[in-house]
Amino acid sequence: MLDDERDPGGRGPVSSALAGRVRCIREELYGENGGPLLAEALRIPFAAWVGYEGGDEIPGEVILRFLEVTDVHPHWLLTGAGSRFLGEAGEI
């Protein structure tokens, strides 16, 4: 990640956009109040998940589990472009 992509608090444009996309997927698959269910599926504390949705840096292991649990397309998660889920029409 480039230095100009993140502020000193770690919540620059890239992490803010990623936080918005993981929140979008959580709401779509688990509902508005489904954070605790997703956190359980990811084997992390709910408080950690709240931080990630708020823009905290998400550890690689958690991102990998998130991809596995949700079937979200890695390219979409990174960029917001293309199909949201693996196997959707128009997949990159």
GROMACS elastic network, one bead per residue, 0.5 to 0.9 nm:
[ bonds ]
;  ai    aj funct       b0    kb
    1     4     6  0.84888   500
    1     5     6  0.67474   500
    1     6     6  0.80545   500
    1    14     6  0.85774   500
    2     5     6  0.53597   500
    2     6     6  0.74409   500
    3     6     6  0.59937   500
    3     7     6  0.78924   500
    4     7     6  0.72413   500
    4    12     6  0.82055   500
    5    11     6  0.89163   500
    5    12     6  0.56228   500
    5    13     6  0.60547   500
    5    14     6  0.61798   500
    5    15     6  0.84837   500
    6     9     6  0.77212   500
    6    10     6  0.55524   500
    6    11     6  0.59285   500
    6    13     6  0.64342   500
    6    14     6  0.69693   500
    6    15     6  0.74715   500
    7    10     6  0.53766   500
    7    11     6  0.59173   500
    7    13     6  0.84676   500
    8    11     6  0.76757   500
    8    12     6  0.82715   500
    9    12     6  0.78710   500
    9    56     6  0.87322   500
   10    15     6  0.73299   500
   10    55     6  0.75524   500
   10    56     6  0.67051   500
   10    57     6  0.69648   500
   11    14     6  0.76935   500
   11    15     6  0.55296   500
   11    16     6  0.58826   500
   11    54     6  0.84117   500
   11    55     6  0.54034   500
   11    56     6  0.66337   500
   11    57     6  0.79813   500
   12    15     6  0.56073   500
   12    16     6  0.60215   500
   12    17     6  0.85549   500
   12    55     6  0.82194   500
   13    16     6  0.51057   500
   13    17     6  0.60163   500
   13    18     6  0.85487   500
   14    17     6  0.52394   500
   14    18     6  0.61975   500
   14    19     6  0.85669   500
   14    78     6  0.87035   500
   15    19     6  0.59686   500
   15    20     6  0.85551   500
   15    52     6  0.88794   500
   15    54     6  0.89894   500
   15    55     6  0.54675   500
   15    56     6  0.72176   500
   15    57     6  0.67956   500
   15    58     6  0.86749   500
   16    19     6  0.50445   500
   16    20     6  0.62724   500
   16    21     6  0.87582   500
   16    53     6  0.84111   500
   16    54     6  0.75467   500
   16    55     6  0.51716   500
   16    56     6  0.85040   500
   17    20     6  0.50989   500
   17    21     6  0.63328   500
   17    22     6  0.88167   500
   17    55     6  0.82436   500
   17    78     6  0.86351   500
   17    79     6  0.84464   500
   17    80     6  0.82746   500
   18    21     6  0.50758   500
   18    22     6  0.62267   500
   18    23     6  0.85077   500
   18    52     6  0.89111   500
   18    53     6  0.82878   500
   18    55     6  0.75686   500
   18    77     6  0.67358   500
   18    78     6  0.67499   500
   18    79     6  0.82070   500
   18    80     6  0.84438   500
   19    22     6  0.53210   500
   19    23     6  0.61298   500
   19    24     6  0.85568   500
   19    52     6  0.62052   500
   19    54     6  0.62385   500
   19    55     6  0.51716   500
   19    56     6  0.79122   500
   19    57     6  0.88670   500
   19    58     6  0.88559   500
   20    23     6  0.51260   500
   20    24     6  0.60847   500
   20    25     6  0.87662   500
   20    53     6  0.67399   500
   20    54     6  0.82779   500
   20    55     6  0.82124   500
   21    25     6  0.63091   500
   21    26     6  0.85859   500
   21    53     6  0.86472   500
   21    76     6  0.85245   500
   21    77     6  0.63384   500
   21    78     6  0.86247   500
   21    80     6  0.73170   500
   22    25     6  0.51939   500
   22    26     6  0.61095   500
   22    27     6  0.85975   500
   22    52     6  0.83315   500
   22    53     6  0.67186   500
   22    66     6  0.85789   500
   22    77     6  0.74017   500
   23    26     6  0.50190   500
   23    27     6  0.60829   500
   23    28     6  0.85151   500
   23    35     6  0.88291   500
   23    52     6  0.88194   500
   23    53     6  0.57863   500
   23    54     6  0.89627   500
   24    27     6  0.52526   500
   24    28     6  0.61518   500
   24    29     6  0.86862   500
   25    28     6  0.50239   500
   25    29     6  0.60446   500
   25    30     6  0.80449   500
   25    70     6  0.77210   500
   25    72     6  0.77885   500
   25    84     6  0.85267   500
   26    29     6  0.53579   500
   26    30     6  0.53619   500
   26    31     6  0.66760   500
   26    32     6  0.77903   500
   26    34     6  0.69709   500
   26    35     6  0.69099   500
   26    38     6  0.70671   500
   26    70     6  0.84058   500
   27    30     6  0.53801   500
   27    33     6  0.76602   500
   27    34     6  0.69310   500
   27    35     6  0.81459   500
   28    31     6  0.58078   500
   28    32     6  0.80095   500
   29    34     6  0.82365   500
   29    38     6  0.89411   500
   29    70     6  0.76521   500
   30    33     6  0.73582   500
   30    35     6  0.72020   500
   30    37     6  0.71650   500
   30    38     6  0.69275   500
   31    35     6  0.80231   500
   32    35     6  0.76478   500
   33    36     6  0.75968   500
   33    37     6  0.86116   500
   34    37     6  0.52750   500
   34    38     6  0.63443   500
   34    39     6  0.86284   500
   35    38     6  0.52093   500
   35    39     6  0.60245   500
   35    40     6  0.85429   500
   35    46     6  0.68100   500
   35    49     6  0.71854   500
   35    50     6  0.76141   500
   36    39     6  0.50319   500
   36    40     6  0.61328   500
   36    41     6  0.86677   500
   36    45     6  0.81455   500
   36    46     6  0.53856   500
   36    47     6  0.88064   500
   36    49     6  0.82360   500
   37    40     6  0.51342   500
   37    41     6  0.63056   500
   37    42     6  0.86887   500
   37    46     6  0.84918   500
   38    42     6  0.61451   500
   38    43     6  0.84862   500
   38    44     6  0.88468   500
   38    46     6  0.83081   500
   38    49     6  0.83828   500
   38    66     6  0.86558   500
   38    69     6  0.85966   500
   39    42     6  0.50090   500
   39    43     6  0.60092   500
   39    44     6  0.52937   500
   39    45     6  0.61125   500
   39    46     6  0.52431   500
   39    47     6  0.86439   500
   39    48     6  0.81449   500
   39    49     6  0.61340   500
   40    44     6  0.61696   500
   40    45     6  0.72654   500
   40    46     6  0.74751   500
   41    44     6  0.79206   500
   41    65     6  0.85462   500
   41    66     6  0.86401   500
   41    69     6  0.71943   500
   42    45     6  0.87371   500
   42    62     6  0.67983   500
   42    65     6  0.59969   500
   42    66     6  0.65610   500
   42    69     6  0.74491   500
   43    62     6  0.86190   500
   43    65     6  0.88135   500
   44    47     6  0.83903   500
   44    48     6  0.67317   500
   44    49     6  0.72675   500
   44    62     6  0.81303   500
   45    48     6  0.53406   500
   45    49     6  0.67379   500
   45    50     6  0.89831   500
   46    49     6  0.50591   500
   46    50     6  0.63144   500
   46    51     6  0.87436   500
   47    50     6  0.50865   500
   47    51     6  0.64059   500
   47    52     6  0.88497   500
   48    51     6  0.50886   500
   48    52     6  0.63855   500
   48    53     6  0.88317   500
   48    56     6  0.86977   500
   49    52     6  0.50134   500
   49    53     6  0.62704   500
   49    54     6  0.84938   500
   49    58     6  0.87789   500
   50    53     6  0.52247   500
   50    54     6  0.62070   500
   50    55     6  0.88912   500
   50    56     6  0.87881   500
   51    55     6  0.64071   500
   51    56     6  0.53227   500
   51    57     6  0.83296   500
   51    58     6  0.87655   500
   52    55     6  0.51595   500
   52    57     6  0.63298   500
   52    58     6  0.58748   500
   53    56     6  0.71863   500
   55    58     6  0.82997   500
   58    61     6  0.83965   500
   58    62     6  0.65340   500
   58    63     6  0.65778   500
   59    62     6  0.53777   500
   59    63     6  0.64296   500
   59    64     6  0.88145   500
   60    63     6  0.50691   500
   60    64     6  0.61599   500
   60    65     6  0.86477   500
   61    64     6  0.51378   500
   61    65     6  0.62751   500
   61    66     6  0.85746   500
   62    65     6  0.51012   500
   62    66     6  0.60135   500
   62    67     6  0.86175   500
   63    67     6  0.61874   500
   63    68     6  0.86322   500
   64    67     6  0.51545   500
   64    68     6  0.63135   500
   64    69     6  0.86861   500
   65    69     6  0.59595   500
   65    70     6  0.84058   500
   66    69     6  0.52050   500
   66    70     6  0.59130   500
   66    71     6  0.79313   500
   66    72     6  0.79088   500
   67    70     6  0.54900   500
   67    71     6  0.53927   500
   67    72     6  0.54499   500
   67    73     6  0.72432   500
   67    74     6  0.69708   500
   67    77     6  0.87801   500
   68    71     6  0.55338   500
   68    72     6  0.77500   500
   69    72     6  0.82916   500
   70    73     6  0.88914   500
   70    85     6  0.80687   500
   71    74     6  0.87593   500
   71    84     6  0.86994   500
   71    85     6  0.57184   500
   71    86     6  0.58223   500
   71    87     6  0.88393   500
   72    75     6  0.87370   500
   72    76     6  0.74821   500
   72    77     6  0.70125   500
   72    83     6  0.85719   500
   72    84     6  0.57136   500
   72    86     6  0.59280   500
   73    76     6  0.53586   500
   73    77     6  0.62837   500
   73    78     6  0.87767   500
   73    82     6  0.85044   500
   73    83     6  0.67662   500
   73    84     6  0.54748   500
   73    87     6  0.85580   500
   73    91     6  0.83503   500
   73    92     6  0.88685   500
   74    77     6  0.50121   500
   74    78     6  0.61666   500
   74    79     6  0.85644   500
   74    84     6  0.84380   500
   74    85     6  0.84808   500
   74    86     6  0.84566   500
   75    78     6  0.51840   500
   75    79     6  0.59612   500
   75    80     6  0.73232   500
   75    81     6  0.70507   500
   75    82     6  0.73213   500
   75    83     6  0.82729   500
   75    84     6  0.83534   500
   75    92     6  0.77225   500
   76    79     6  0.51917   500
   76    81     6  0.50473   500
   76    82     6  0.57362   500
   76    83     6  0.62675   500
   76    84     6  0.54832   500
   76    85     6  0.79190   500
   77    80     6  0.57836   500
   77    81     6  0.81754   500
   77    84     6  0.74325   500
   78    81     6  0.82614   500
   79    82     6  0.84125   500
   80    83     6  0.85281   500
   80    84     6  0.78537   500
   81    84     6  0.79676   500
   82    90     6  0.70263   500
   82    91     6  0.63113   500
   82    92     6  0.62930   500
   83    86     6  0.72582   500
   83    87     6  0.83989   500
   83    88     6  0.61031   500
   83    89     6  0.72400   500
   83    90     6  0.63094   500
   83    91     6  0.52175   500
   83    92     6  0.71532   500
   84    88     6  0.75610   500
   84    91     6  0.83715   500
   85    88     6  0.58897   500
   85    91     6  0.81201   500
   86    89     6  0.89148   500
   86    91     6  0.70342   500
   87    90     6  0.86250   500
   87    91     6  0.66340   500
   88    91     6  0.57122   500
